[in-house]
Amino acid sequence: MTESTSRTARLEARIAPDVLSLVKRAAEIEGRSISDFVVAAARDAARRTIADTEIIHLSRTAQEAFASLLLHPPKPTPALRKAFKRHRRLLRDTR
């Protein structure tokens, strides 16, 4: 949601007085209303949580190994060939 999007949903939460004081102070520091501060913090936390579960971070070495395997996959093992045949049979039998 962008800042210019109209707000039509409501979110309510009960928080401890010390947490409210903390949030009020942080909102004041940023020159925002408590509501704007909480919405922005919740949006940022939600984005981080989603990114943490959807984005895989690899070291440079791991990236190079992954790319190498994609470009030069190993030959199928006998067990994998057997699984391919079984899979083809299953697909053929379900038609």
Phi and psi restraints in degrees (range 20) as a CNS / XPLOR table:
assign (resid 1 and name C) (resid 2 and name N)
       (resid 2 and name CA) (resid 2 and name C) 1.0 -88.3 20.0 2
assign (resid 2 and name N) (resid 2 and name CA)
       (resid 2 and name C) (resid 3 and name N) 1.0 167.0 20.0 2
assign (resid 2 and name C) (resid 3 and name N)
       (resid 3 and name CA) (resid 3 and name C) 1.0 -64.1 20.0 2
assign (resid 3 and name N) (resid 3 and name CA)
       (resid 3 and name C) (resid 4 and name N) 1.0 -28.0 20.0 2
assign (resid 3 and name C) (resid 4 and name N)
       (resid 4 and name CA) (resid 4 and name C) 1.0 -83.9 20.0 2
assign (resid 4 and name N) (resid 4 and name CA)
       (resid 4 and name C) (resid 5 and name N) 1.0 -10.3 20.0 2
assign (resid 4 and name C) (resid 5 and name N)
       (resid 5 and name CA) (resid 5 and name C) 1.0 -70.3 20.0 2
assign (resid 5 and name N) (resid 5 and name CA)
       (resid 5 and name C) (resid 6 and name N) 1.0 137.4 20.0 2
assign (resid 5 and name C) (resid 6 and name N)
       (resid 6 and name CA) (resid 6 and name C) 1.0 -70.3 20.0 2
assign (resid 6 and name N) (resid 6 and name CA)
       (resid 6 and name C) (resid 7 and name N) 1.0 145.9 20.0 2
assign (resid 6 and name C) (resid 7 and name N)
       (resid 7 and name CA) (resid 7 and name C) 1.0 -97.9 20.0 2
assign (resid 7 and name N) (resid 7 and name CA)
       (resid 7 and name C) (resid 8 and name N) 1.0 120.8 20.0 2
assign (resid 7 and name C) (resid 8 and name N)
       (resid 8 and name CA) (resid 8 and name C) 1.0 -120.7 20.0 2
assign (resid 8 and name N) (resid 8 and name CA)
       (resid 8 and name C) (resid 9 and name N) 1.0 -12.9 20.0 2
assign (resid 8 and name C) (resid 9 and name N)
       (resid 9 and name CA) (resid 9 and name C) 1.0 -100.4 20.0 2
assign (resid 9 and name N) (resid 9 and name CA)
       (resid 9 and name C) (resid 10 and name N) 1.0 151.0 20.0 2
assign (resid 9 and name C) (resid 10 and name N)
       (resid 10 and name CA) (resid 10 and name C) 1.0 -119.6 20.0 2
assign (resid 10 and name N) (resid 10 and name CA)
       (resid 10 and name C) (resid 11 and name N) 1.0 141.9 20.0 2
assign (resid 10 and name C) (resid 11 and name N)
       (resid 11 and name CA) (resid 11 and name C) 1.0 -129.0 20.0 2
assign (resid 11 and name N) (resid 11 and name CA)
       (resid 11 and name C) (resid 12 and name N) 1.0 128.8 20.0 2
assign (resid 11 and name C) (resid 12 and name N)
       (resid 12 and name CA) (resid 12 and name C) 1.0 -121.8 20.0 2
assign (resid 12 and name N) (resid 12 and name CA)
       (resid 12 and name C) (resid 13 and name N) 1.0 146.6 20.0 2
assign (resid 12 and name C) (resid 13 and name N)
       (resid 13 and name CA) (resid 13 and name C) 1.0 -150.5 20.0 2
assign (resid 13 and name N) (resid 13 and name CA)
       (resid 13 and name C) (resid 14 and name N) 1.0 143.8 20.0 2
assign (resid 13 and name C) (resid 14 and name N)
       (resid 14 and name CA) (resid 14 and name C) 1.0 -99.6 20.0 2
assign (resid 14 and name N) (resid 14 and name CA)
       (resid 14 and name C) (resid 15 and name N) 1.0 128.8 20.0 2
assign (resid 14 and name C) (resid 15 and name N)
       (resid 15 and name CA) (resid 15 and name C) 1.0 -131.8 20.0 2
assign (resid 15 and name N) (resid 15 and name CA)
       (resid 15 and name C) (resid 16 and name N) 1.0 158.1 20.0 2
assign (resid 15 and name C) (resid 16 and name N)
       (resid 16 and name CA) (resid 16 and name C) 1.0 -67.1 20.0 2
assign (resid 16 and name N) (resid 16 and name CA)
       (resid 16 and name C) (resid 17 and name N) 1.0 149.0 20.0 2
assign (resid 16 and name C) (resid 17 and name N)
       (resid 17 and name CA) (resid 17 and name C) 1.0 -55.9 20.0 2
assign (resid 17 and name N) (resid 17 and name CA)
       (resid 17 and name C) (resid 18 and name N) 1.0 -37.4 20.0 2
assign (resid 17 and name C) (resid 18 and name N)
       (resid 18 and name CA) (resid 18 and name C) 1.0 -67.7 20.0 2
assign (resid 18 and name N) (resid 18 and name CA)
       (resid 18 and name C) (resid 19 and name N) 1.0 -33.1 20.0 2
assign (resid 18 and name C) (resid 19 and name N)
       (resid 19 and name CA) (resid 19 and name C) 1.0 -70.1 20.0 2
assign (resid 19 and name N) (resid 19 and name CA)
       (resid 19 and name C) (resid 20 and name N) 1.0 -40.5 20.0 2
assign (resid 19 and name C) (resid 20 and name N)
       (resid 20 and name CA) (resid 20 and name C) 1.0 -61.0 20.0 2
assign (resid 20 and name N) (resid 20 and name CA)
       (resid 20 and name C) (resid 21 and name N) 1.0 -42.0 20.0 2
assign (resid 20 and name C) (resid 21 and name N)
       (resid 21 and name CA) (resid 21 and name C) 1.0 -61.2 20.0 2
assign (resid 21 and name N) (resid 21 and name CA)
       (resid 21 and name C) (resid 22 and name N) 1.0 -41.9 20.0 2
assign (resid 21 and name C) (resid 22 and name N)
       (resid 22 and name CA) (resid 22 and name C) 1.0 -62.9 20.0 2
assign (resid 22 and name N) (resid 22 and name CA)
       (resid 22 and name C) (resid 23 and name N) 1.0 -46.3 20.0 2
assign (resid 22 and name C) (resid 23 and name N)
       (resid 23 and name CA) (resid 23 and name C) 1.0 -64.7 20.0 2
assign (resid 23 and name N) (resid 23 and name CA)
       (resid 23 and name C) (resid 24 and name N) 1.0 -42.4 20.0 2
assign (resid 23 and name C) (resid 24 and name N)
       (resid 24 and name CA) (resid 24 and name C) 1.0 -59.4 20.0 2
assign (resid 24 and name N) (resid 24 and name CA)
       (resid 24 and name C) (resid 25 and name N) 1.0 -45.1 20.0 2
assign (resid 24 and name C) (resid 25 and name N)
       (resid 25 and name CA) (resid 25 and name C) 1.0 -63.1 20.0 2
assign (resid 25 and name N) (resid 25 and name CA)
       (resid 25 and name C) (resid 26 and name N) 1.0 -44.4 20.0 2
assign (resid 25 and name C) (resid 26 and name N)
       (resid 26 and name CA) (resid 26 and name C) 1.0 -64.5 20.0 2
assign (resid 26 and name N) (resid 26 and name CA)
       (resid 26 and name C) (resid 27 and name N) 1.0 -40.1 20.0 2
assign (resid 26 and name C) (resid 27 and name N)
       (resid 27 and name CA) (resid 27 and name C) 1.0 -63.6 20.0 2
assign (resid 27 and name N) (resid 27 and name CA)
       (resid 27 and name C) (resid 28 and name N) 1.0 -42.2 20.0 2
assign (resid 27 and name C) (resid 28 and name N)
       (resid 28 and name CA) (resid 28 and name C) 1.0 -61.2 20.0 2
assign (resid 28 and name N) (resid 28 and name CA)
       (resid 28 and name C) (resid 29 and name N) 1.0 -43.3 20.0 2
assign (resid 28 and name C) (resid 29 and name N)
       (resid 29 and name CA) (resid 29 and name C) 1.0 -59.4 20.0 2
assign (resid 29 and name N) (resid 29 and name CA)
       (resid 29 and name C) (resid 30 and name N) 1.0 -39.4 20.0 2
assign (resid 29 and name C) (resid 30 and name N)
       (resid 30 and name CA) (resid 30 and name C) 1.0 -86.4 20.0 2
assign (resid 30 and name N) (resid 30 and name CA)
       (resid 30 and name C) (resid 31 and name N) 1.0 -3.5 20.0 2
assign (resid 30 and name C) (resid 31 and name N)
       (resid 31 and name CA) (resid 31 and name C) 1.0 70.2 20.0 2
assign (resid 31 and name N) (resid 31 and name CA)
       (resid 31 and name C) (resid 32 and name N) 1.0 33.9 20.0 2
assign (resid 31 and name C) (resid 32 and name N)
       (resid 32 and name CA) (resid 32 and name C) 1.0 -120.1 20.0 2
assign (resid 32 and name N) (resid 32 and name CA)
       (resid 32 and name C) (resid 33 and name N) 1.0 163.5 20.0 2
assign (resid 32 and name C) (resid 33 and name N)
       (resid 33 and name CA) (resid 33 and name C) 1.0 -74.9 20.0 2
assign (resid 33 and name N) (resid 33 and name CA)
       (resid 33 and name C) (resid 34 and name N) 1.0 160.6 20.0 2
assign (resid 33 and name C) (resid 34 and name N)
       (resid 34 and name CA) (resid 34 and name C) 1.0 -58.6 20.0 2
assign (resid 34 and name N) (resid 34 and name CA)
       (resid 34 and name C) (resid 35 and name N) 1.0 -43.5 20.0 2
assign (resid 34 and name C) (resid 35 and name N)
       (resid 35 and name CA) (resid 35 and name C) 1.0 -60.2 20.0 2
assign (resid 35 and name N) (resid 35 and name CA)
       (resid 35 and name C) (resid 36 and name N) 1.0 -48.2 20.0 2
assign (resid 35 and name C) (resid 36 and name N)
       (resid 36 and name CA) (resid 36 and name C) 1.0 -61.9 20.0 2
assign (resid 36 and name N) (resid 36 and name CA)
       (resid 36 and name C) (resid 37 and name N) 1.0 -41.2 20.0 2
assign (resid 36 and name C) (resid 37 and name N)
       (resid 37 and name CA) (resid 37 and name C) 1.0 -62.5 20.0 2
assign (resid 37 and name N) (resid 37 and name CA)
       (resid 37 and name C) (resid 38 and name N) 1.0 -46.7 20.0 2
assign (resid 37 and name C) (resid 38 and name N)
       (resid 38 and name CA) (resid 38 and name C) 1.0 -65.2 20.0 2
assign (resid 38 and name N) (resid 38 and name CA)
       (resid 38 and name C) (resid 39 and name N) 1.0 -42.7 20.0 2
assign (resid 38 and name C) (resid 39 and name N)
       (resid 39 and name CA) (resid 39 and name C) 1.0 -62.5 20.0 2
assign (resid 39 and name N) (resid 39 and name CA)
       (resid 39 and name C) (resid 40 and name N) 1.0 -45.3 20.0 2
assign (resid 39 and name C) (resid 40 and name N)
       (resid 40 and name CA) (resid 40 and name C) 1.0 -63.8 20.0 2
assign (resid 40 and name N) (resid 40 and name CA)
       (resid 40 and name C) (resid 41 and name N) 1.0 -42.0 20.0 2
assign (resid 40 and name C) (resid 41 and name N)
       (resid 41 and name CA) (resid 41 and name C) 1.0 -65.1 20.0 2
assign (resid 41 and name N) (resid 41 and name CA)
       (resid 41 and name C) (resid 42 and name N) 1.0 -41.2 20.0 2
assign (resid 41 and name C) (resid 42 and name N)
       (resid 42 and name CA) (resid 42 and name C) 1.0 -65.8 20.0 2
assign (resid 42 and name N) (resid 42 and name CA)
       (resid 42 and name C) (resid 43 and name N) 1.0 -42.2 20.0 2
assign (resid 42 and name C) (resid 43 and name N)
       (resid 43 and name CA) (resid 43 and name C) 1.0 -61.6 20.0 2
assign (resid 43 and name N) (resid 43 and name CA)
       (resid 43 and name C) (resid 44 and name N) 1.0 -46.1 20.0 2
assign (resid 43 and name C) (resid 44 and name N)
       (resid 44 and name CA) (resid 44 and name C) 1.0 -63.7 20.0 2
assign (resid 44 and name N) (resid 44 and name CA)
       (resid 44 and name C) (resid 45 and name N) 1.0 -41.9 20.0 2
assign (resid 44 and name C) (resid 45 and name N)
       (resid 45 and name CA) (resid 45 and name C) 1.0 -64.9 20.0 2
assign (resid 45 and name N) (resid 45 and name CA)
       (resid 45 and name C) (resid 46 and name N) 1.0 -40.3 20.0 2
assign (resid 45 and name C) (resid 46 and name N)
       (resid 46 and name CA) (resid 46 and name C) 1.0 -64.1 20.0 2
assign (resid 46 and name N) (resid 46 and name CA)
       (resid 46 and name C) (resid 47 and name N) 1.0 -43.6 20.0 2
assign (resid 46 and name C) (resid 47 and name N)
       (resid 47 and name CA) (resid 47 and name C) 1.0 -62.1 20.0 2
assign (resid 47 and name N) (resid 47 and name CA)
       (resid 47 and name C) (resid 48 and name N) 1.0 -42.7 20.0 2
assign (resid 47 and name C) (resid 48 and name N)
       (resid 48 and name CA) (resid 48 and name C) 1.0 -63.2 20.0 2
assign (resid 48 and name N) (resid 48 and name CA)
       (resid 48 and name C) (resid 49 and name N) 1.0 -42.7 20.0 2
assign (resid 48 and name C) (resid 49 and name N)
       (resid 49 and name CA) (resid 49 and name C) 1.0 -62.5 20.0 2
assign (resid 49 and name N) (resid 49 and name CA)
       (resid 49 and name C) (resid 50 and name N) 1.0 -45.0 20.0 2
assign (resid 49 and name C) (resid 50 and name N)
       (resid 50 and name CA) (resid 50 and name C) 1.0 -64.7 20.0 2
assign (resid 50 and name N) (resid 50 and name CA)
       (resid 50 and name C) (resid 51 and name N) 1.0 -44.9 20.0 2
assign (resid 50 and name C) (resid 51 and name N)
       (resid 51 and name CA) (resid 51 and name C) 1.0 -61.9 20.0 2
assign (resid 51 and name N) (resid 51 and name CA)
       (resid 51 and name C) (resid 52 and name N) 1.0 -39.6 20.0 2
assign (resid 51 and name C) (resid 52 and name N)
       (resid 52 and name CA) (resid 52 and name C) 1.0 -62.0 20.0 2
assign (resid 52 and name N) (resid 52 and name CA)
       (resid 52 and name C) (resid 53 and name N) 1.0 -27.5 20.0 2
assign (resid 52 and name C) (resid 53 and name N)
       (resid 53 and name CA) (resid 53 and name C) 1.0 -97.1 20.0 2
assign (resid 53 and name N) (resid 53 and name CA)
       (resid 53 and name C) (resid 54 and name N) 1.0 -19.8 20.0 2
assign (resid 53 and name C) (resid 54 and name N)
       (resid 54 and name CA) (resid 54 and name C) 1.0 -106.1 20.0 2
assign (resid 54 and name N) (resid 54 and name CA)
       (resid 54 and name C) (resid 55 and name N) 1.0 -16.5 20.0 2
assign (resid 54 and name C) (resid 55 and name N)
       (resid 55 and name CA) (resid 55 and name C) 1.0 -109.8 20.0 2
assign (resid 55 and name N) (resid 55 and name CA)
       (resid 55 and name C) (resid 56 and name N) 1.0 127.3 20.0 2
assign (resid 55 and name C) (resid 56 and name N)
       (resid 56 and name CA) (resid 56 and name C) 1.0 -96.6 20.0 2
assign (resid 56 and name N) (resid 56 and name CA)
       (resid 56 and name C) (resid 57 and name N) 1.0 125.0 20.0 2
assign (resid 56 and name C) (resid 57 and name N)
       (resid 57 and name CA) (resid 57 and name C) 1.0 -102.7 20.0 2
assign (resid 57 and name N) (resid 57 and name CA)
       (resid 57 and name C) (resid 58 and name N) 1.0 124.8 20.0 2
assign (resid 57 and name C) (resid 58 and name N)
       (resid 58 and name CA) (resid 58 and name C) 1.0 -122.6 20.0 2
assign (resid 58 and name N) (resid 58 and name CA)
       (resid 58 and name C) (resid 59 and name N) 1.0 147.6 20.0 2
assign (resid 58 and name C) (resid 59 and name N)
       (resid 59 and name CA) (resid 59 and name C) 1.0 -66.5 20.0 2
assign (resid 59 and name N) (resid 59 and name CA)
       (resid 59 and name C) (resid 60 and name N) 1.0 165.1 20.0 2
assign (resid 59 and name C) (resid 60 and name N)
       (resid 60 and name CA) (resid 60 and name C) 1.0 -59.1 20.0 2
assign (resid 60 and name N) (resid 60 and name CA)
       (resid 60 and name C) (resid 61 and name N) 1.0 -41.0 20.0 2
assign (resid 60 and name C) (resid 61 and name N)
       (resid 61 and name CA) (resid 61 and name C) 1.0 -62.3 20.0 2
assign (resid 61 and name N) (resid 61 and name CA)
       (resid 61 and name C) (resid 62 and name N) 1.0 -44.2 20.0 2
assign (resid 61 and name C) (resid 62 and name N)
       (resid 62 and name CA) (resid 62 and name C) 1.0 -67.4 20.0 2
assign (resid 62 and name N) (resid 62 and name CA)
       (resid 62 and name C) (resid 63 and name N) 1.0 -36.5 20.0 2
assign (resid 62 and name C) (resid 63 and name N)
       (resid 63 and name CA) (resid 63 and name C) 1.0 -62.4 20.0 2
assign (resid 63 and name N) (resid 63 and name CA)
       (resid 63 and name C) (resid 64 and name N) 1.0 -44.2 20.0 2
assign (resid 63 and name C) (resid 64 and name N)
       (resid 64 and name CA) (resid 64 and name C) 1.0 -64.5 20.0 2
assign (resid 64 and name N) (resid 64 and name CA)
       (resid 64 and name C) (resid 65 and name N) 1.0 -41.0 20.0 2
assign (resid 64 and name C) (resid 65 and name N)
       (resid 65 and name CA) (resid 65 and name C) 1.0 -65.2 20.0 2
assign (resid 65 and name N) (resid 65 and name CA)
       (resid 65 and name C) (resid 66 and name N) 1.0 -42.4 20.0 2
assign (resid 65 and name C) (resid 66 and name N)
       (resid 66 and name CA) (resid 66 and name C) 1.0 -62.5 20.0 2
assign (resid 66 and name N) (resid 66 and name CA)
       (resid 66 and name C) (resid 67 and name N) 1.0 -47.4 20.0 2
assign (resid 66 and name C) (resid 67 and name N)
       (resid 67 and name CA) (resid 67 and name C) 1.0 -62.3 20.0 2
assign (resid 67 and name N) (resid 67 and name CA)
       (resid 67 and name C) (resid 68 and name N) 1.0 -40.8 20.0 2
assign (resid 67 and name C) (resid 68 and name N)
       (resid 68 and name CA) (resid 68 and name C) 1.0 -61.9 20.0 2
assign (resid 68 and name N) (resid 68 and name CA)
       (resid 68 and name C) (resid 69 and name N) 1.0 -41.7 20.0 2
assign (resid 68 and name C) (resid 69 and name N)
       (resid 69 and name CA) (resid 69 and name C) 1.0 -67.2 20.0 2
assign (resid 69 and name N) (resid 69 and name CA)
       (resid 69 and name C) (resid 70 and name N) 1.0 -34.4 20.0 2
assign (resid 69 and name C) (resid 70 and name N)
       (resid 70 and name CA) (resid 70 and name C) 1.0 -67.4 20.0 2
assign (resid 70 and name N) (resid 70 and name CA)
       (resid 70 and name C) (resid 71 and name N) 1.0 -41.5 20.0 2
assign (resid 70 and name C) (resid 71 and name N)
       (resid 71 and name CA) (resid 71 and name C) 1.0 -77.6 20.0 2
assign (resid 71 and name N) (resid 71 and name CA)
       (resid 71 and name C) (resid 72 and name N) 1.0 -29.4 20.0 2
assign (resid 71 and name C) (resid 72 and name N)
       (resid 72 and name CA) (resid 72 and name C) 1.0 -134.5 20.0 2
assign (resid 72 and name N) (resid 72 and name CA)
       (resid 72 and name C) (resid 73 and name N) 1.0 71.8 20.0 2
assign (resid 72 and name C) (resid 73 and name N)
       (resid 73 and name CA) (resid 73 and name C) 1.0 -66.6 20.0 2
assign (resid 73 and name N) (resid 73 and name CA)
       (resid 73 and name C) (resid 74 and name N) 1.0 148.9 20.0 2
assign (resid 73 and name C) (resid 74 and name N)
       (resid 74 and name CA) (resid 74 and name C) 1.0 -68.8 20.0 2
assign (resid 74 and name N) (resid 74 and name CA)
       (resid 74 and name C) (resid 75 and name N) 1.0 158.5 20.0 2
assign (resid 74 and name C) (resid 75 and name N)
       (resid 75 and name CA) (resid 75 and name C) 1.0 -66.0 20.0 2
assign (resid 75 and name N) (resid 75 and name CA)
       (resid 75 and name C) (resid 76 and name N) 1.0 144.2 20.0 2
assign (resid 75 and name C) (resid 76 and name N)
       (resid 76 and name CA) (resid 76 and name C) 1.0 -62.5 20.0 2
assign (resid 76 and name N) (resid 76 and name CA)
       (resid 76 and name C) (resid 77 and name N) 1.0 139.3 20.0 2
assign (resid 76 and name C) (resid 77 and name N)
       (resid 77 and name CA) (resid 77 and name C) 1.0 -79.3 20.0 2
assign (resid 77 and name N) (resid 77 and name CA)
       (resid 77 and name C) (resid 78 and name N) 1.0 164.4 20.0 2
assign (resid 77 and name C) (resid 78 and name N)
       (resid 78 and name CA) (resid 78 and name C) 1.0 -56.4 20.0 2
assign (resid 78 and name N) (resid 78 and name CA)
       (resid 78 and name C) (resid 79 and name N) 1.0 -38.4 20.0 2
assign (resid 78 and name C) (resid 79 and name N)
       (resid 79 and name CA) (resid 79 and name C) 1.0 -64.9 20.0 2
assign (resid 79 and name N) (resid 79 and name CA)
       (resid 79 and name C) (resid 80 and name N) 1.0 -39.1 20.0 2
assign (resid 79 and name C) (resid 80 and name N)
       (resid 80 and name CA) (resid 80 and name C) 1.0 -68.1 20.0 2
assign (resid 80 and name N) (resid 80 and name CA)
       (resid 80 and name C) (resid 81 and name N) 1.0 -41.0 20.0 2
assign (resid 80 and name C) (resid 81 and name N)
       (resid 81 and name CA) (resid 81 and name C) 1.0 -60.4 20.0 2
assign (resid 81 and name N) (resid 81 and name CA)
       (resid 81 and name C) (resid 82 and name N) 1.0 -41.1 20.0 2
assign (resid 81 and name C) (resid 82 and name N)
       (resid 82 and name CA) (resid 82 and name C) 1.0 -62.6 20.0 2
assign (resid 82 and name N) (resid 82 and name CA)
       (resid 82 and name C) (resid 83 and name N) 1.0 -41.1 20.0 2
assign (resid 82 and name C) (resid 83 and name N)
       (resid 83 and name CA) (resid 83 and name C) 1.0 -65.4 20.0 2
assign (resid 83 and name N) (resid 83 and name CA)
       (resid 83 and name C) (resid 84 and name N) 1.0 -39.5 20.0 2
assign (resid 83 and name C) (resid 84 and name N)
       (resid 84 and name CA) (resid 84 and name C) 1.0 -59.3 20.0 2
assign (resid 84 and name N) (resid 84 and name CA)
       (resid 84 and name C) (resid 85 and name N) 1.0 -46.8 20.0 2
assign (resid 84 and name C) (resid 85 and name N)
       (resid 85 and name CA) (resid 85 and name C) 1.0 -61.1 20.0 2
assign (resid 85 and name N) (resid 85 and name CA)
       (resid 85 and name C) (resid 86 and name N) 1.0 -44.6 20.0 2
assign (resid 85 and name C) (resid 86 and name N)
       (resid 86 and name CA) (resid 86 and name C) 1.0 -62.3 20.0 2
assign (resid 86 and name N) (resid 86 and name CA)
       (resid 86 and name C) (resid 87 and name N) 1.0 -40.5 20.0 2
assign (resid 86 and name C) (resid 87 and name N)
       (resid 87 and name CA) (resid 87 and name C) 1.0 -63.9 20.0 2
assign (resid 87 and name N) (resid 87 and name CA)
       (resid 87 and name C) (resid 88 and name N) 1.0 -45.6 20.0 2
assign (resid 87 and name C) (resid 88 and name N)
       (resid 88 and name CA) (resid 88 and name C) 1.0 -60.7 20.0 2
assign (resid 88 and name N) (resid 88 and name CA)
       (resid 88 and name C) (resid 89 and name N) 1.0 -42.3 20.0 2
assign (resid 88 and name C) (resid 89 and name N)
       (resid 89 and name CA) (resid 89 and name C) 1.0 -60.3 20.0 2
assign (resid 89 and name N) (resid 89 and name CA)
       (resid 89 and name C) (resid 90 and name N) 1.0 -44.4 20.0 2
assign (resid 89 and name C) (resid 90 and name N)
       (resid 90 and name CA) (resid 90 and name C) 1.0 -60.7 20.0 2
assign (resid 90 and name N) (resid 90 and name CA)
       (resid 90 and name C) (resid 91 and name N) 1.0 -43.3 20.0 2
assign (resid 90 and name C) (resid 91 and name N)
       (resid 91 and name CA) (resid 91 and name C) 1.0 -65.1 20.0 2
assign (resid 91 and name N) (resid 91 and name CA)
       (resid 91 and name C) (resid 92 and name N) 1.0 -42.8 20.0 2
assign (resid 91 and name C) (resid 92 and name N)
       (resid 92 and name CA) (resid 92 and name C) 1.0 -63.9 20.0 2
assign (resid 92 and name N) (resid 92 and name CA)
       (resid 92 and name C) (resid 93 and name N) 1.0 -40.9 20.0 2
assign (resid 92 and name C) (resid 93 and name N)
       (resid 93 and name CA) (resid 93 and name C) 1.0 -70.9 20.0 2
assign (resid 93 and name N) (resid 93 and name CA)
       (resid 93 and name C) (resid 94 and name N) 1.0 -22.5 20.0 2
assign (resid 93 and name C) (resid 94 and name N)
       (resid 94 and name CA) (resid 94 and name C) 1.0 -87.1 20.0 2
assign (resid 94 and name N) (resid 94 and name CA)
       (resid 94 and name C) (resid 95 and name N) 1.0 -7.0 20.0 2
